[in-house]
């Protein structure tokens, strides 16, 4: 999605982030390999205590590695040197080209929005006036041009989040780290801010790593997901790959959604595969369409009448999922459908069988990508 | 006033029930009288008619001037050395930190006269540092204005350290991490993030420190003596005046009282301002 910028900056030329993060902390061990190309956004998705934030802190230089390495655009940032031949090396956070958006933003309360954003450029040698101009430009870009004189205490949660993003981006980081960037927002603000954040991530030339426990954030904002449990990556892949075949209960529960990406025109979302979904809400442009597996109804024969979305599908698998059965369907759409054991028995579901799937348009949520 | 009316409305029984217990009220009133009466007595005995001419007396003006200058200098020294000490105690990670904290607070509980004797032993002409200063640079510290400042700093710096350390411990260190990720080194983090964020604590500590220095008596008279114009600060002048001229002592006391109240008032404004 995000093409690496062909721009003249040497450091964004090829590599991005190459890291093997090993942190021992008592009985917890983080062991995570991570590769992020410039322009790419990778989400670390996992439950609380999985080690996501530890990984982020290690990348930022706020936590020292026990083993492994961190290299950003070819420069070694942390290399404990436990493997004889290597020379130990550790670059402190202030000398890494990394920007961080913290979970609760950590905007400096004694500085106004402009000075918060100008803080990074100032520390990296930009003159006062120039840094302020730069900061004003960034505030404009996140839609807060008029709020420059406000202190963090006078900003709403969504505004503070955007100032924090502007502050992290203003230093032109080769790697942008986001720690639960939307977790502190209420549902309404979250929706708008997510769209906004996605827009900024798309034009960010550097690599980006996003930490979240919210599958919707991860699916919407990232090009690739790394699901982390107990300090290790348990699944990796793009949104479709991760949603189609959950490999652990955690992921299955997490992504209890069928999510598709496509181009919306009115109430129709056309997917890359050529299939089209009719949704409840009209929309234009790049869009996501999502519906729950329980919204899918299965029939032996083509149903007549009401549902707008009906298609022929092949059953590729049937699994127990809680107190119902999760049916994996292949066909124009790879879909998970939840049915009761009774319905499954009635349909006589088994792999390879052809069924008709139907989803009401009102069950499909569509929102901008 | 509406408040009065509502107070009259409830029946007697509820009013009786709300009465403050006598076991608390009596000692509270007695204690308040004990705190307030001496100040009232000072005001009652003040020679108000002579006050303007008294205030203009050169001795009184000299003592006031010396007190303000030395207390301010002692506060400046305390800030210069006390803030880094507080930072070490709050943020440092080294063995013996607990012991160091205990040592730093010793002057808080040490009788000031003992502090004066100790300073004399170190900075006196036969003291460890004093002898060296005298032989190498021909510098004598005891019984000089410098001695006054040193005595004040010795007794008042712990107030600043305790206050600033508390502020540092209360400040969220993650803001310092955020500053580091933005390219700030540790010194820049301190000057640009930590210090501004704990500024109210530093200010409160500095005011406490200044007030303590202004009232300093024991260590000063022991280490610096009582020479008018050079080491005779306001408290020393009050004590000396008491021997011969009660009215002068009252005038001097009134000035100190006025300064204390003014400082307290400004501090209260700061505190309430910070809360709101």
Boltz contact constraints between the chains, C-beta under 6 A:
constraints:
  - contact:
      token1: [A, 60]
      token2: [B, 181]
      max_distance: 6.0
  - contact:
      token1: [A, 62]
      token2: [B, 177]
      max_distance: 6.0
  - contact:
      token1: [A, 93]
      token2: [B, 180]
      max_distance: 6.0
  - contact:
      token1: [A, 93]
      token2: [B, 181]
      max_distance: 6.0
  - contact:
      token1: [A, 94]
      token2: [B, 180]
      max_distance: 6.0
  - contact:
      token1: [A, 94]
      token2: [B, 183]
      max_distance: 6.0
  - contact:
      token1: [A, 94]
      token2: [B, 184]
      max_distance: 6.0
  - contact:
      token1: [A, 94]
      token2: [B, 185]
      max_distance: 6.0
  - contact:
      token1: [A, 100]
      token2: [B, 181]
      max_distance: 6.0
  - contact:
      token1: [A, 106]
      token2: [B, 174]
      max_distance: 6.0
  - contact:
      token1: [A, 106]
      token2: [B, 175]
      max_distance: 6.0
  - contact:
      token1: [A, 106]
      token2: [B, 178]
      max_distance: 6.0
  - contact:
      token1: [A, 110]
      token2: [B, 196]
      max_distance: 6.0
  - contact:
      token1: [A, 110]
      token2: [B, 197]
      max_distance: 6.0
  - contact:
      token1: [A, 119]
      token2: [B, 182]
      max_distance: 6.0
  - contact:
      token1: [A, 120]
      token2: [B, 182]
      max_distance: 6.0
  - contact:
      token1: [A, 120]
      token2: [B, 183]
      max_distance: 6.0
  - contact:
      token1: [A, 123]
      token2: [B, 182]
      max_distance: 6.0
  - contact:
      token1: [A, 123]
      token2: [B, 183]
      max_distance: 6.0
  - contact:
      token1: [A, 123]
      token2: [B, 184]
      max_distance: 6.0
  - contact:
      token1: [A, 124]
      token2: [B, 183]
      max_distance: 6.0
